[in-house]
């Protein structure tokens, strides 16, 4: 009997398109009755419904996570932009963690240190 693979099982079933993009991020994981953990990482891919990022150690599946992604463009070519997100960890192995995003918003970091050069 020949092996048969259904074509619908091969297709990506995600609703939102994922973009392979590498950006620095900072995270904080909260679990009930546990001390929050935080760290820095790098994104692997990103969509409006989720993202995955590189981790050294697995993070707890089902835990709440807060993420701040350093966005690659600046507001007015001067002020850094952060993408702030919250969500749940849906998968985590050694090397990669996936998050389902619950909320997201951009924040302009106008308090960033700006250095001026003298022109006179």
Secondary structure, DSSP 4 states (H G I P E B T S, - for coil): ------HHHHS---SSPPEE---EEEEEEE-TTS--EEEEEEEEEE-SSEEEEEESSPPPTT-EEEEEEEEEEEETTTEEEEEEEEEEEEEEETEEEEEEEEEEEEEEETTS--------
